[in-house]
Amino acid sequence: MFNEKTFEAVQDIFQEVSKHLNRVGFYVNLEELQGRYDDALQKIILDEEREKNCRYISGEFKIFAVDEKNYQCSYALYFEDADKSYHVLEAQTKPLDLECLTEDFRGELKKGDMSFEIAEPDRNVSV
């Protein structure tokens, strides 16, 4: 498991991206949403590897409708420690306004949840 300081940092990064995406009058498509969260998730992965001396194994990013007006995003990142044990970092946004998404994206999201694998970061580039 991870300590409270790490958990708070993870939540802060995730919520900061969410706040940016939830501005009135800003419409984001799926690619833009994924790109914004991907940058934050790559930083979280590299920070966790560095701080805990562990290795990122896999992860999943989800986007899902909460109700007719809101959606949320979540992620789960899986790591292997030096002693071969595993731990996971997870976070979820607060409900976000569906009206901030493009019409096409809203339509796709209303059809069902979306899940994406989180790629392994490039460890040769600092984030």
Contact map, one row per residue, 1 for C-alpha under 8 A:
1110000000000000000000000000000000000000000000000000000000000000000000000000000000000011100000000000000000000000000000000000000
1111011000000000000000000000000000000000000000000000000000000000000000000000000000000010100000000000000000000000000000000000000
1111111000000000000000000000000000000000000000000000000000000000000000000000000000000000000000000000000000000000000000000000000
0111111100000000000000000000000000000000000000000000000000000000000000000000000000000000000000000000000000000000000000000000000
0011111110000000000000000000000000000000000000000000000000000000000000000000000000000000000000000000000000000000000000000000000
0111111111000000000000000000000000000000000000000000000000000000000000000000000000000000000000000000000000000000000000000000000
0111111111100000000000000000000000000000000000000000000000000000000000000000000000000000100000000000000000000000000000000000000
0001111111110000000000000000000000000000000000000000000000000000000000000000000000000000000000000000000000000000000000000000000
0000111111111000000000000000000000000000000000000000000000000000000000000000000000000000000000000000000000000000000000000000000
0000011111111100000000000000000000000000000100000000000000000000000000000000000000000000001000000000000000000000000000000000000
0000001111111110000000000000000000000000000000000000000000000000000000000000000000000000001100000000000000000000000000000000000
0000000111111111000000000000000000000000000000000000000000000000000000000000000000000000000000000000000000000000000000000000000
0000000011111111100000000000000000000001000000000000000000000000000000000000000000000000000000000000000000000000000000000000000
0000000001111111110000000000000000001001000000000000000000000000000000000000000000000000001110000000000000000000000000000000000
0000000000111111111000000000000000000000000000000000000000000000000000000000000000000000000011000000000000000000000000000000000
0000000000011111111100000000000000000000000000000000000000000000000000000000000000000000000000000000000000000000000000000000000
0000000000001111111110000000000000011001000000000000000000000000000000000000000000000000000000000000000000000000000000000000000
0000000000000111111111000000000000000000000000000000000000000000000000000000000000000000000010010000000000000000000000000000000
0000000000000011111111100000000000000000000000000000000000000000000000000000000000000000000000000000000000000000000000000000000
0000000000000001111111100000000000000000000000000000000000000000000000000000000000000000000000000000000000000000000000000000000
0000000000000000111111100101000010000000000000000000000000000000000000000000000000000000000000000001000000000000000000000000000
0000000000000000011111110100000000000000000000000000000000000000000000000000000000000000000000011001000000000000000000000000000
0000000000000000001111111100000000000000000000000000000000000000000000000000000000000000000000000001000000000000000000000000000
0000000000000000000001111100000000000000000000000000000000000000000000000000000000000000000000000001000000000000000000000000000
0000000000000000000000111110000000000000000000000000000000000000000000000000000000000000000000000001000000000000000000000000000
0000000000000000000011111111000000000000000000000000000000000000000000000000000000000000000000000001100000000000000000000000000
0000000000000000000000001111100000000000000000000000000000000000000000000000000000000000000000000011110000000000000000000000000
0000000000000000000010000111110110000000000000000000000000000000000000000000000000000000000000000001110000000000000000000000000
0000000000000000000000000011111110000000000000000000000000000000000000000000000000000000000000000000110110000000000000000000000
0000000000000000000000000001111111000000000000000000000000000000000000000000000000000000000000000000000010000000000000000000000
0000000000000000000000000000111111100000000000000000000000000000000000000000000000000000000000000000000000000000000000000000000
0000000000000000000000000001111111110000000000000000000000000000000000000000000000000000000000000000000000000000000000000000000
0000000000000000000010000001111111111000000000000000000000000000000000000000000000000000000000000000000000000000000000000000000
0000000000000000000000000000011111111100000000000000000000000000000000000000000000000000000000000000000000000000000000000000000
0000000000000000000000000000001111111110000000000000000000000000000000000000000000000000000000000000000000000000000000000000000
0000000000000000100000000000000111111111000000000000000000000000000000000000000000000000000000000000000000000000000000000000000
0000000000000100100000000000000011111111100000000000000000000000000000000000000000000000000000000000000000000000000000000000000
0000000000000000000000000000000001111111110000000000000000000000000000000000000000000000000000000000000000000000000001000000000
0000000000000000000000000000000000111111111000000000000000000000000000000000000000000000000000000000000000000000000000000000001
0000000000001100100000000000000000011111111100000000000000000000000000000000000000000000000000000000000000000000000000000000000
0000000000000000000000000000000000001111111110000000000000000000000000000000000000000000000000000000000000000000000000000000000
0000000000000000000000000000000000000111111111000000000000000000000000000000000000000000000000000000000000000000000000011000001
0000000000000000000000000000000000000011111111100000000000000000000000000000000000000000000000000000000000000000000000000000001
0000000001000000000000000000000000000001111111110000000000000000000000000000000000000000000000000000000000000000000000000000000
0000000000000000000000000000000000000000111111111000000100000000000000000000100000000000000000000000000000000000000000001000000
0000000000000000000000000000000000000000011111111100000000000000000000000000000000000000000000000000000000000000000000001010001
0000000000000000000000000000000000000000001111111110000000000000000000000000000000000000000000000000000000000000000000000000000
0000000000000000000000000000000000000000000111111111110000000000000000000000000000000000000000000000000000000000000000000000000
0000000000000000000000000000000000000000000011111111111100000000000000000000000000000000000000000000000000000000000000000000000
0000000000000000000000000000000000000000000001111111110000000000000000000000000000000000000000000000000000000000000000000000000
0000000000000000000000000000000000000000000000111111100000000000000000000000000000000000000000000000000000000000000000000000000
0000000000000000000000000000000000000000000000011111110000000000000000000000000010000000000000000000000000000000000000000000000
0000000000000000000000000000000000000000000000011111111000000000000000000000000011000000000000000000000000000000000000000000000
0000000000000000000000000000000000000000000000011101111100000000000000000000001111000000000000000000000000000000000000000000000
0000000000000000000000000000000000000000000000001000111110000000000000000000001110000000000000000000000000000000000000000000000
0000000000000000000000000000000000000000000010001000011111000000000000000000111100000000000000000000000000000000000000010000000
0000000000000000000000000000000000000000000000000000001111100000000000000000111100000000000000000000000000000000000000010000000
0000000000000000000000000000000000000000000000000000000111110000000000000000111000000000000000000000000000000000000011110000000
0000000000000000000000000000000000000000000000000000000011111000000000000011110000000000000000000000000000000000000011100000000
0000000000000000000000000000000000000000000000000000000001111100000000000011100000000000000000000000000000000000001111000000000
0000000000000000000000000000000000000000000000000000000000111110000000001111000000000000000000000000000000000000001111000000000
0000000000000000000000000000000000000000000000000000000000011111000000001110000000000000000000000000000000000000111100000000000
0000000000000000000000000000000000000000000000000000000000001111100000111100000000000000000000000000000000001000111000000000000
0000000000000000000000000000000000000000000000000000000000000111110000111000000000000000000000000000000000001001110000000000000
0000000000000000000000000000000000000000000000000000000000000011111101110000000000000000000000000000000000001101100000000000000
0000000000000000000000000000000000000000000000000000000000000001111111110000000000000000000000100000000000000000000000000000000
0000000000000000000000000000000000000000000000000000000000000000111111100000000000000000000000000000000000000000000000000000000
0000000000000000000000000000000000000000000000000000000000000000111111000000000000000000000000000100000000000000000000000000000
0000000000000000000000000000000000000000000000000000000000000000011111100000000000000000000000001110000000000000000000000000000
0000000000000000000000000000000000000000000000000000000000000000111111110000000000000000000000111100000000000000000000000000000
0000000000000000000000000000000000000000000000000000000000000011111011111000000000000000000000111100000000000000000000000000000
0000000000000000000000000000000000000000000000000000000000000011110001111100000000000000000111110000000000000000000000000000000
0000000000000000000000000000000000000000000000000000000000001111000000111110000000000000000110000000000000000000000000000000000
0000000000000000000000000000000000000000000000000000000000001110000000011111000000000000011110000000000000000000000000000000000
0000000000000000000000000000000000000000000000000000000000111100000000001111100000000000111100000000000000000000000000000000000
0000000000000000000000000000000000000000000000000000000000111000000000000111110000000001111000000000000000000000000000000000000
0000000000000000000000000000000000000000000010000000000111110000000000000011111000000001110000000000000000000000000000000000000
0000000000000000000000000000000000000000000000000000000111100000000000000001111100000111100000000000000000000000000000000000000
0000000000000000000000000000000000000000000000000000011111000000000000000000111110000111000000000000000000000000000000000000000
0000000000000000000000000000000000000000000000000000011110000000000000000000011111011110000000000000000000000000000000000000000
0000000000000000000000000000000000000000000000000001111000000000000000000000001111111110000000000000000000000000000000000000000
0000000000000000000000000000000000000000000000000000110000000000000000000000000111111000000000000000000000000000000000000000000
0000000000000000000000000000000000000000000000000000000000000000000000000000000011111000000000000000000000000000000000000000000
0000000000000000000000000000000000000000000000000000000000000000000000000000000111111100000000000000000000000000000000000000000
0000000000000000000000000000000000000000000000000000000000000000000000000000000111111110000000000000000000000000000000000000000
0000000000000000000000000000000000000000000000000000000000000000000000000000011110011111000000000000000000000000000000000000000
1100000000000000000000000000000000000000000000000000000000000000000000000000011110001111100000000000000000000000000000000000000
1000000000000000000000000000000000000000000000000000000000000000000000000001111000000111110000000000000000000000000000000000000
1100001000000000000000000000000000000000000000000000000000000000000000000011110000000011111000000000000000000000000000000000000
0000000000000000000000000000000000000000000000000000000000000000000000000111100000000001111100000000000000000000000000000000000
0000000001100100000000000000000000000000000000000000000000000000000000000111000000000000111110000000000000000000000000000000000
0000000000100100000000000000000000000000000000000000000000000000000000011110000000000000011111000000000000000000000000000000000
0000000000000110010000000000000000000000000000000000000000000000000000011100000000000000001111110000000000000000000000000000000
0000000000000010000000000000000000000000000000000000000000000000000000010000000000000000000111110000000000000000000000000000000
0000000000000000000000000000000000000000000000000000000000000000010001110000000000000000000011111000000000000000000000000000000
0000000000000000010001000000000000000000000000000000000000000000000001110000000000000000000011111100000000000000000000000000000
0000000000000000000001000000000000000000000000000000000000000000000011100000000000000000000000111111100000000000000000000000000
0000000000000000000000000000000000000000000000000000000000000000000111100000000000000000000000011111100001000000000000000000000
0000000000000000000000000010000000000000000000000000000000000000000010000000000000000000000000001111110001000000000000000000000
0000000000000000000011111111000000000000000000000000000000000000000000000000000000000000000000001111110000000000000000000000000
0000000000000000000000000111100000000000000000000000000000000000000000000000000000000000000000001111111011000000000000000000000
0000000000000000000000000011100000000000000000000000000000000000000000000000000000000000000000000011111111000000000000000000000
0000000000000000000000000000000000000000000000000000000000000000000000000000000000000000000000000000111111100000000000000000000
0000000000000000000000000000100000000000000000000000000000000000000000000000000000000000000000000000011111110000000000000000000
0000000000000000000000000000110000000000000000000000000000000000000000000000000000000000000000000000111111111000000000000000000
0000000000000000000000000000000000000000000000000000000000000000000000000000000000000000000000000110111111111100000000000000000
0000000000000000000000000000000000000000000000000000000000000000000000000000000000000000000000000000001111111110000000000000000
0000000000000000000000000000000000000000000000000000000000000000000000000000000000000000000000000000000111111111000000000000000
0000000000000000000000000000000000000000000000000000000000000011100000000000000000000000000000000000000011111111110000000000000
0000000000000000000000000000000000000000000000000000000000000000100000000000000000000000000000000000000001111111100000000000000
0000000000000000000000000000000000000000000000000000000000000000000000000000000000000000000000000000000000111111100000000000000
0000000000000000000000000000000000000000000000000000000000000001100000000000000000000000000000000000000000011111110000000000000
0000000000000000000000000000000000000000000000000000000000000111100000000000000000000000000000000000000000001111111000000000000
0000000000000000000000000000000000000000000000000000000000000111000000000000000000000000000000000000000000001001111100000000000
0000000000000000000000000000000000000000000000000000000000011110000000000000000000000000000000000000000000000000111110000000000
0000000000000000000000000000000000000000000000000000000000011100000000000000000000000000000000000000000000000000011111000000000
0000000000000000000000000000000000000000000000000000000001111000000000000000000000000000000000000000000000000000001111100000000
0000000000000000000000000000000000000100000000000000000001111000000000000000000000000000000000000000000000000000000111110000000
0000000000000000000000000000000000000000000000000000000001100000000000000000000000000000000000000000000000000000000011111000000
0000000000000000000000000000000000000000010000000000000111000000000000000000000000000000000000000000000000000000000001111100000
0000000000000000000000000000000000000000010011000000000000000000000000000000000000000000000000000000000000000000000000111110000
0000000000000000000000000000000000000000000000000000000000000000000000000000000000000000000000000000000000000000000000011111100
0000000000000000000000000000000000000000000001000000000000000000000000000000000000000000000000000000000000000000000000001111110
0000000000000000000000000000000000000000000000000000000000000000000000000000000000000000000000000000000000000000000000000111110
0000000000000000000000000000000000000000000000000000000000000000000000000000000000000000000000000000000000000000000000000111111
0000000000000000000000000000000000000000000000000000000000000000000000000000000000000000000000000000000000000000000000000011111
0000000000000000000000000000000000000010011001000000000000000000000000000000000000000000000000000000000000000000000000000000111
